[in-house]
Amino acid sequence: MNPKYQKLGCKPADILLPRDCDMTKWAVVACDQFTSQPEYWEEVERIVGDAPSTLRLILPESKLNDADVEEHISAINAAMADYMARDIFKTYGDSVIYIERSQSDGTIRHGLVMAVDLEQYDYTPGSGSLIRATEGTVLERIPPRVRVRKDAPIELPHVMVLIDDPKGTCIEPITAASASMEKVYDFELMMKGGHLKGWKLTDAQMDALADALEALASPQAMEEKYGLTGVAPLLFAVGDGNHSLATAKTCYENLKKVTPEDQWADLPARYALAEIVNLHDDALQFEAIHRVVFGVKPEGFMDAFKAAYPNAYEGKGEGHTIEVVWEGHDGFITVPDPKVQLAVGTLQSFLDGYLKDHGGEVDYIHGDEVTKELGSKPGNMGFLLPAMGKDQLFKTVMADGVLPRKTFSMGHAEDKRYYVEGRKIK
């Protein structure tokens, strides 16, 4: 490892990219997208056909609870072994990949694909680790994902990790130099995903990046940005793929239990690939994550909500205002004088208890129109939440711990990270 990275919670990695493949068919969107729209994944299946594709190496979350999920997992592991045996991967040793992602609105998001150190990541609320979750982690969501990862020889990242770099010291100098770098891919993404380009960093660029990250995590930076002194530095905040990273952490911790401690540093599973993005990237916009509840009676739900929040009233006003949709209804409810910071917290704290007591299921939806379409079906309800300002993120995590789970999403579903790069974890 480059010694400059030893204390930074990240490092260059041996990155796998396919050779001689149709990259448009190779790359598919993150597995936790379009979970309530099976027709999306059916169309991806049609496009891919028999071509090499990350579709064969991941499990869409819509299939996570299938009765034959173990067969799905076995097929994934077999496909990974097959691709490795067929030598379809080229290894870029000890590398960082700089990427430019053209999004659905035409803007370009800039990122760095590299490995993050799971020893320096903790998703526990209030953690002082260098890498932290930004939202609550649902522990029961981890075990089924561990079953997918624990025997897999390769990982494919859809995790996106944020740095708070308002002066543009880390990624932006690389952007300016991309014309002179080695390009490793340049292709159109399927299903309206936009365009993706990638370049390999030089050794000098990786050294400069390490210096910039070290300065970003310094006590001076913590005081300048957050007005806090004597605090554990926060360098990386998980923006997307929190449960995926928590799963990698769990697999690593399980492996440590059966591995001598002097070998932990050399375990490939100690690290996880992620895309690092500057919070201040102009293309990075926080979108609200809405809720759709299935199997409920809207009138009874609303009566219980008003009982839980006696001052709540229908219509817009001061406080937390949430748009509520069900069959034949599209209106608003406002909770004045809320006890928590965000409207999502007001709704989620009620939802958790109500669904536990009365039954029903909830899904987390990206996009207003899809939420309204699903919420308007008989027996469903849709809740449209306001977006959180991204300038609140790091300061809130530093001061108060994690946000309510599924508080925000970075961009539309089509703009989520697509699986492209891989890395051996065994």
Secondary structure, 3 states (H helix, E strand, C coil): CCHHHCCCCEECEEEEEECCCCHHHHCEECCCCCCCCHHHHHHHHHHHCCCCCHHHHCCCHHHCCCCCHHHHHHHHHHHHHHHHHCCCEEEEEEECEEEEEECCCCCEEEEEEEEEEHHHEECCCCCCCCEEECECCCHHHHHHHHHHHCCCCEECCCCEEEECCCCCCCCHHHHHCHHHCEEEEEEECCCCCCEEEEEECCHHHHHHHHHHHHHHCCHHHHHHHHCCCCCCCCCEEEEECHHHHHHHHHHHHHHHCCCCHHHHHHCHHHEEEEEEEECCCCCCCEEECEEEEECCCHHHHHHHHHHHCCCCEECCCCCEEEEEEECCEEEEEEECCCCCCCHHHHHHHHHHHHHHHHCCEEEEECCHHHHHHHHCCCCEEEEECCCCCHHHHHHHHHHHCCECCCCEEECCHHHCCEECCEEECC
